[in-house]
Amino acid sequence: MNGLGNDFIVVDARTRSFQPAAEQIRAWGNRASGVGFDQLIAIEASPEGDAFMRVWNSDGGTVETCGNALRCVAWYLDQDQPDTELKIDTLGGKTTARVLERDAKTGIASVDMGKPRLDWTQIPLSEEMNTERLELQVGPIDAPLYHTPCAVSMGNPHVVFFVDDVSTVDVERTGSLIENHPLFPEGVNVEFAQVIDRNTIRMRVWERGAGITKACGTGACATLVACARRGLTDRHANVIMDGGPLHILWRSDDHVIMTGPVEVEFEGAL
């Protein structure tokens, strides 16, 4: 399955154990010799919700959550529970989702991603700092290429750099450099955001443990929150990534709502 080209293997593990080793995940995730994916997703039983979503990156590491995968899991669960609000738990927190449109292989889903976490201890950072304007830069001290980003956690850590032209950014070089910066003890997802107007943002992303991806749902949420905190956009916008747009709304109750497409590419057995 995929959400805007951010692709996954999704395994229904609600009635059987699924505990792949990191080596096996890397083999499956290899696009040259395996199936190939950005993340591996397991749908597990949850004592409190409709399901628990577990996420591994293609490097074999476990991560807290994935926004695009939440839409895919919602679509999958909606097959048996149509037209209901679905409660999906993750390591990054509890979410609710609803499928707005669907057919045999595609759909549109909306997910309440909860409240953004903005305190430096919640990102987390290795030292106390104003998360709206981090003291961080890339390049020479007197002429940095990128500087003063905003940090946001959407259940997983993000840092958003503001740029004039996102097409000129070397996402691989800069993203890989920042991902493991000492300021981020758990690593970080890196977004580069170009504000087009008050309701449109162009963004590219380097995902922690996965590298460049076509889209990142939590990254789109973090980007809208970062832009709104800086006063660069309204509290709702289309965030356009390499794979396409997501609509993000930061409601007055502080919850962030992500809406976008789902696609089933093929089915099989592991």
C-alpha positions in Angstrom: 0.0 0.0 0.0 1.0 3.6 -0.3 0.0 7.1 0.7 1.3 9.6 -1.9 4.0 7.2 -2.9 5.3 6.7 0.7 5.0 2.9 0.4 4.5 0.1 2.9 4.2 -3.6 3.4 1.1 -3.9 5.7 0.8 -7.2 7.6 -2.4 -8.1 9.5 -1.0 -9.6 12.7 -4.1 -9.3 14.9 -4.5 -13.1 15.2 -0.9 -14.3 14.9 2.6 -13.3 16.1 4.7 -11.2 13.8 8.2 -10.3 15.1 10.6 -10.0 12.2 14.3 -9.6 12.8 16.0 -6.4 11.7 18.0 -8.4 9.1 14.8 -9.8 7.6 13.2 -6.3 7.4 16.2 -4.9 5.6 16.1 -7.8 3.1 12.4 -7.3 2.4 12.9 -3.5 2.2 15.7 -3.7 -0.3 14.3 -2.3 -3.6 17.0 -4.2 -5.7 16.6 -7.7 -4.2 13.4 -7.6 -2.0 9.9 -6.3 -2.2 11.0 -2.7 -1.4 9.3 -0.3 0.9 9.8 2.8 3.1 8.2 1.2 6.2 6.9 -2.2 7.3 3.6 -2.0 9.1 2.0 -4.6 11.5 -1.6 -4.3 12.4 -1.9 -5.8 15.9 -4.7 -6.3 18.3 -5.3 -3.5 20.8 -7.0 -3.9 24.2 -8.2 -0.3 24.1 -8.6 0.5 20.4 -9.6 -1.1 17.1 -5.9 -1.9 16.4 -2.3 -1.2 17.3 0.0 -0.1 14.5 3.6 -1.0 14.8 6.2 0.6 12.4 9.6 -0.4 11.3 11.7 1.6 8.9 13.5 -0.1 5.9 16.7 0.0 7.9 15.1 -2.4 10.5 14.6 0.1 13.2 11.4 0.6 15.1 9.8 4.1 15.0 6.9 5.6 16.9 4.3 6.3 14.2 3.7 7.1 10.5 1.0 9.4 9.3 0.6 8.0 5.8 0.6 4.5 7.2 -2.2 5.4 9.6 -4.4 6.3 6.6 -3.6 3.0 5.0 -4.4 1.0 8.2 -7.6 2.9 8.5 -8.6 2.0 5.0 -7.8 -1.7 5.7 -9.8 -1.8 8.9 -12.7 0.1 7.3 -13.3 -3.0 5.1 -14.8 -4.7 8.1 -16.0 -1.6 10.0 -17.3 0.7 7.4 -18.4 4.3 8.2 -17.0 4.2 11.7 -14.5 6.2 13.7 -11.5 3.9 14.1 -9.2 4.0 17.1 -5.6 3.2 16.2 -2.9 3.1 18.8 0.8 3.6 18.1 4.0 3.9 20.1 3.6 7.7 19.4 0.2 7.9 20.9 -3.5 7.3 20.3 -5.2 8.4 17.1 -8.6 8.3 15.5 -9.3 7.9 11.8 -12.2 7.8 9.4 -12.4 6.8 5.8 -14.2 9.4 3.8 -14.2 7.7 0.4 -13.2 4.2 -0.8 -13.4 1.8 -3.7 -11.7 -1.6 -4.3 -8.2 -0.3 -4.3 -8.1 3.4 -3.3 -9.6 5.8 -0.9 -9.4 9.1 1.1 -8.9 9.0 4.8 -8.7 11.6 7.6 -6.7 11.1 10.8 -6.8 13.0 14.0 -3.1 13.1 14.8 -3.6 14.6 18.2 -1.8 17.6 19.6 1.7 18.7 18.5 4.3 18.5 21.2 6.4 21.7 21.3 8.4 21.6 24.5 12.1 20.8 24.1 11.8 17.8 26.4 9.0 16.4 24.2 10.9 16.5 20.8 13.2 15.5 22.5 16.3 17.8 22.4 19.6 17.2 24.2 19.5 20.7 25.7 16.9 23.3 26.6 16.1 25.5 23.6 13.2 27.5 22.1 11.7 25.0 19.7 10.2 27.7 17.5 13.7 29.0 16.6 16.4 26.4 17.2 20.0 27.6 17.4 21.0 25.3 14.6 22.5 26.0 11.2 24.0 24.2 8.2 27.0 25.7 6.4 29.5 28.5 7.3 28.9 30.5 10.5 28.9 33.8 8.6 26.8 32.6 5.7 24.7 29.5 6.6 22.8 27.7 3.9 19.9 26.8 6.3 19.4 28.1 9.8 17.0 28.6 12.8 14.6 25.8 12.1 11.5 24.9 14.1 11.2 21.6 16.0 7.9 19.7 16.4 6.9 16.3 17.7 3.9 14.6 16.2 4.6 11.5 18.2 7.9 11.4 16.4 10.6 14.1 16.2 10.7 16.6 13.3 12.8 19.6 12.5 11.6 22.0 9.8 13.9 24.4 7.9 12.4 27.3 5.9 13.8 27.8 2.4 13.2 30.1 -0.5 13.3 27.4 -3.2 12.9 23.7 -2.0 14.0 22.4 -5.5 17.5 23.7 -4.9 18.0 21.8 -1.5 20.4 18.8 -1.4 17.9 16.8 0.7 20.1 13.7 0.9 23.3 15.5 2.0 21.7 17.9 4.4 19.0 15.5 5.7 21.5 12.8 6.5 23.7 15.3 8.3 20.9 16.7 10.5 19.2 13.3 11.2 22.0 12.2 13.6 23.0 15.7 15.0 23.8 15.6 18.7 20.9 18.0 19.4 18.5 15.1 18.6 19.3 12.2 20.9 16.7 10.0 19.2 17.4 11.2 15.7 15.1 13.4 13.7 13.0 13.6 10.5 14.1 16.6 8.5 11.7 18.8 6.4 12.5 21.6 4.0 9.5 24.0 3.6 8.9 26.6 1.0 5.8 28.8 1.7 3.9 29.5 -1.5 1.1 31.4 0.1 -1.0 31.4 3.3 -2.6 28.1 2.5 0.0 26.3 0.4 3.4 24.9 1.4 5.9 23.0 -0.8 7.9 20.5 1.3 10.6 17.8 0.8 11.6 15.3 3.4 14.4 13.2 4.7 12.9 10.5 7.0 14.9 9.1 9.9 15.9 5.6 9.1 14.4 5.6 5.6 16.1 8.5 3.7 14.3 10.5 1.0 10.7 9.6 0.6 8.0 10.9 -1.7 5.8 12.0 1.3 5.6 12.0 5.1 2.3 12.4 6.8 3.7 13.4 10.2 6.2 15.6 8.4 3.4 17.4 6.7 1.6 17.9 10.0 4.8 19.2 11.6 5.5 21.5 8.7 2.1 23.1 8.9 2.5 23.6 12.7 5.9 25.1 12.2 4.8 27.5 9.6 1.7 28.6 11.6 3.9 29.1 14.7 6.1 31.4 12.7 3.0 33.3 11.3 3.9 32.3 7.8 0.6 30.5 7.0 -2.9 30.1 8.4 -3.7 27.0 10.6 -4.8 25.1 7.5 -2.9 24.4 4.3 -2.2 22.0 1.5 1.3 20.6 2.0 2.6 19.6 -1.4 5.3 16.9 -1.3 7.1 15.0 -4.1 4.2 12.4 -4.1 1.4 15.0 -4.0 -0.6 17.1 -1.5 -2.0 16.4 2.0 -4.5 18.8 3.6 -3.5 19.6 7.1 -5.7 21.5 9.7 -4.5 22.6 13.1 -7.8 23.0 14.9 -8.6 25.5 17.6 -8.6 22.6 20.2 -4.9 22.1 19.2 -5.5 18.8 17.4 -3.9 18.3 14.0 -6.1 16.7 11.3 -4.4 15.1 8.2 -6.5 14.2 5.1 -5.2 12.4 2.0 -5.3 9.4 -0.3 -4.7 5.7 0.1 -3.8 3.2 -2.6 -3.5 -0.6 -2.6 -0.7 -1.7 -5.0 -0.8 -5.5 -4.6 -1.5 -8.3 -2.1 0.6 -11.3 -1.2 2.0 -13.5 1.5 5.3 -13.3 3.5 
